[in-house]
């Protein structure tokens, strides 16, 4: 992921380098998002990219653009953040929100990564457990 992100950040100045705090599985999702954001606002800046409560959080400033472009910019970020709940943060395979312990850490993981890391899928409210 770091290579893909660095390639995409190559057109940004050094002052806009972000803190990336997530695993490699989301690399393609982030790279795709960044390529779309660059089309809308080539000079946008990234302040932080991280995992929080199992999902991607992407914090960026659109820069000096019109209201319509700004809305589309932030809509694209929201779409990528929503998609992250369907992609394993570790390996990039299809995943689902998982948790370690009853009140523990949340991550979106495929079944293989979840088992390896001792996470269990989070059941949606109202669903029966098998």
Buried (B, 14 or more C-beta within 10 A) or exposed (E): BEEBBEEBBEEBEEEBBBEBEBBBBBBEBBBBBBEBBBEBBEBBBBEEBBBEEBBBBBEBEBBEBEEEBBEBBBEBBEEBBEBBBEBBBBBBEEBBBBBBEEEEEBBBBBBEBBEEEEBBEEEEEEEEEE
